[in-house]
């Protein structure tokens, strides 16, 4: 990974990246790894909370352990990592925290209960944190992308805890990872507090959820009925 990053850099004499392994499921290691990072670089200017796991399944048929694991990675792990790095940012009166949420952190869709719950929690936490630490000159950006061309759906958990193993059509036709990454860079440069990377229909659904919730709920019911008849 280090060599790949260096080969892609256009900057000469760039600081060599330090690659450290961190498993957000193992909460006991988060503080240890965070201190290693601070020991190498002295400070963290930008923290991007990008780890995540997805989920596919019926809420009533999903084991509680699956709900817990998704929440642990997507919410508790990211919060713990942020809290481990935050004191250094506050001390230096500088820093930018990026939370990678999802459009599903703003609207809930059928057969994604564990995932949408974790992303809603993430959105709420970082919205709160932004207000609380603004006087420390530490910035917070929440990024809410739609579908991205990654292996997220392949590695998603099902209600039993097994891998979903299917590349969704919506994922295949989503945004490229490079486009989303550049949009995140732009958000940091422009000090954007919130970024929604999604097509018009997704943005419309977000607005509809609050402007006309009854109609939105009906649309989601129809979507659930259609998807249930197809594969669930």
C-alpha positions in Angstrom: 0.0 0.0 0.0 2.8 2.4 0.9 4.6 1.9 -2.4 1.4 2.3 -4.3 0.6 5.6 -2.6 4.1 6.9 -3.3 4.0 5.8 -7.0 0.8 7.8 -7.4 2.1 11.0 -5.8 3.0 13.9 -8.1 4.8 15.7 -5.3 8.6 15.2 -4.9 10.0 14.7 -1.4 6.6 13.8 0.0 6.5 12.4 3.5 6.4 8.7 3.4 3.0 7.3 4.4 2.8 5.2 7.6 0.4 2.2 7.2 -1.1 0.9 10.4 -3.7 -1.8 10.6 -6.8 -1.0 12.7 -9.9 -3.2 13.3 -12.8 -1.0 14.5 -14.5 -4.1 15.9 -11.7 -4.4 18.4 -12.4 -1.3 20.4 -9.4 -1.9 22.7 -6.9 -1.3 20.0 -8.3 2.1 18.8 -6.6 4.2 21.4 -3.3 2.3 21.0 -3.2 2.7 17.2 -4.2 6.4 17.5 -1.3 7.1 19.8 1.0 5.4 17.4 -0.2 7.7 14.7 0.3 10.7 16.8 3.7 9.4 17.8 4.8 9.2 14.2 3.4 12.5 12.9 2.8 14.5 16.0 -0.6 15.5 15.0 -3.5 14.6 12.6 -4.7 17.4 10.3 -7.5 15.5 8.6 -9.3 12.4 9.9 -11.4 10.6 7.4 -13.7 8.0 9.0 -14.2 5.8 5.9 -14.4 2.3 7.3 -17.8 0.7 7.0 -19.8 -2.5 6.4 -23.2 -2.8 4.7 -26.2 -5.1 5.3 -29.0 -6.7 3.3 -32.0 -8.5 4.9 -35.3 -8.4 6.7 -35.3 -6.7 10.0 -37.4 -9.3 11.8 -35.2 -12.2 10.4 -31.9 -10.6 11.4 -29.9 -11.8 14.3 -29.2 -9.1 17.0 -25.5 -9.9 16.6 -25.6 -8.6 13.1 -27.3 -5.4 14.1 -24.6 -5.0 16.8 -21.7 -5.7 14.4 -22.9 -3.2 11.8 -23.4 -0.6 14.5 -20.0 -1.3 16.0 -18.1 -0.7 12.8 -20.2 2.1 11.3 -20.9 4.0 14.4 -19.2 3.1 17.7 -15.9 2.4 16.1 -15.8 5.7 14.2 -16.9 7.6 17.3 -14.2 6.0 19.4 -11.5 6.7 16.7 -12.6 10.3 16.5 -12.5 10.7 20.3 -9.0 9.3 20.4 -7.7 11.8 17.9 -9.9 14.8 18.9 -7.8 15.9 22.0 -4.8 16.5 19.8 -6.8 18.6 17.3 -8.3 20.6 20.1 -4.8 21.1 21.6 -3.5 22.4 18.3 -6.7 24.5 17.6 -6.8 22.9 14.2 -8.1 19.9 12.4 -10.8 18.6 10.1 -12.9 15.5 10.7 -14.7 13.8 7.8 -17.4 11.3 8.5 -18.4 9.2 5.5 -22.1 8.6 6.1 -24.6 7.8 3.3 -27.8 9.0 1.7 -29.3 6.2 3.8 -28.2 8.2 6.8 -30.8 10.7 5.9 -33.6 8.4 4.6 -34.3 4.8 5.6 -35.0 2.2 2.8 -36.3 -1.3 3.1 -34.0 -4.3 3.8 -31.2 -2.0 5.1 -32.4 -1.6 8.7 -29.0 -2.2 10.4 -27.1 -0.1 7.9 -29.5 2.8 7.8 -29.7 2.9 11.6 -25.9 3.1 11.9 -25.7 5.9 9.4 -28.5 7.9 11.0 -26.6 7.6 14.3 -23.4 8.7 12.6 -25.0 11.7 11.1 -26.5 12.8 14.4 -23.3 12.4 16.3 -21.2 14.4 14.0 -23.8 17.1 13.6 -23.7 17.4 17.4 -19.9 17.3 17.5 -19.6 20.0 14.9 -21.6 22.5 17.1 -19.7 21.5 20.3 -16.2 21.9 19.0 -16.4 24.8 16.5 -14.9 27.2 19.0 -11.8 25.0 19.1 -11.3 25.7 15.3 -11.9 22.0 14.5 -14.1 21.4 11.5 -16.5 18.6 10.8 -17.9 17.5 7.5 -20.4 14.8 6.9 -20.4 13.2 3.4 -23.5 11.4 2.3 -22.9 9.5 -0.9 -25.3 7.4 -2.9 -24.2 4.2 -4.6 -20.4 3.9 -5.3 -18.7 1.3 -7.5 -17.0 -0.7 -4.7 -17.3 -4.1 -3.2 -19.6 -2.9 -0.4 -22.6 -5.0 -1.5 -20.4 -8.1 -2.1 -19.1 -7.9 1.5 -22.4 -6.9 3.0 -23.8 -9.0 5.9 -27.1 -10.8 5.6 -29.5 -11.4 8.5 -27.6 -14.6 9.4 -24.2 -12.9 9.4 -23.0 -14.5 6.2 -21.7 -12.4 3.3 -24.3 -11.2 0.8 -21.9 -11.9 -2.1 -23.9 -10.2 -4.8 -22.9 -7.0 -6.7 -26.1 -4.9 -6.8 -27.0 -3.3 -10.1 -27.3 0.0 -8.3 -23.7 -0.4 -7.1 -22.4 -1.2 -10.5 -24.0 1.8 -12.0 -23.0 4.1 -9.1 -20.4 6.8 -8.9 -16.7 5.9 -9.4 -14.7 5.8 -6.2 -12.3 8.3 -7.8 -15.1 10.8 -8.3 -16.3 10.5 -4.7 -12.7 10.8 -3.4 -12.2 14.0 -5.4 -15.5 15.4 -4.1 -14.3 14.8 -0.6 -11.0 16.6 -1.2 -13.0 19.5 -2.6 -15.2 19.5 0.5 -12.1 19.8 2.7 -10.6 22.6 0.6 -13.9 24.5 0.5 -14.7 23.9 4.2 -18.1 22.4 3.4 -20.0 21.1 6.4 -22.2 18.7 4.5 -21.9 17.0 1.2 -24.5 15.0 -0.6 -23.2 13.0 -3.6 -26.3 11.6 -5.1 -28.5 11.9 -8.2 -31.6 14.1 -8.3 -34.1 11.3 -7.4 -32.2 10.6 -4.1 -32.1 14.3 -3.2 -35.8 14.5 -4.0 -36.4 11.5 -1.7 -34.5 13.3 1.1 -36.7 16.4 0.8 -39.9 14.4 0.4 -39.2 12.5 3.7 -39.6 15.8 5.6 -42.0 17.8 3.4 -44.5 15.0 2.6 -43.6 12.0 4.9 -46.8 10.1 4.3 -46.1 10.0 0.6 -42.5 9.0 1.2 -43.6 6.1 3.5 -46.0 4.9 0.8 -43.2 4.9 -1.8 -41.0 2.9 0.6 -43.8 0.4 1.2 -44.2 -0.1 -2.6 -40.4 -0.5 -2.9 -40.4 -3.1 -0.1 -43.3 -5.0 -1.7 -41.6 -5.1 -5.0 -38.2 -6.1 -3.7 -39.8 -8.8 -1.4 -41.4 -10.4 -4.4 -38.2 -10.4 -6.4 -35.6 -11.8 -4.0 -36.3 -11.5 -0.3 
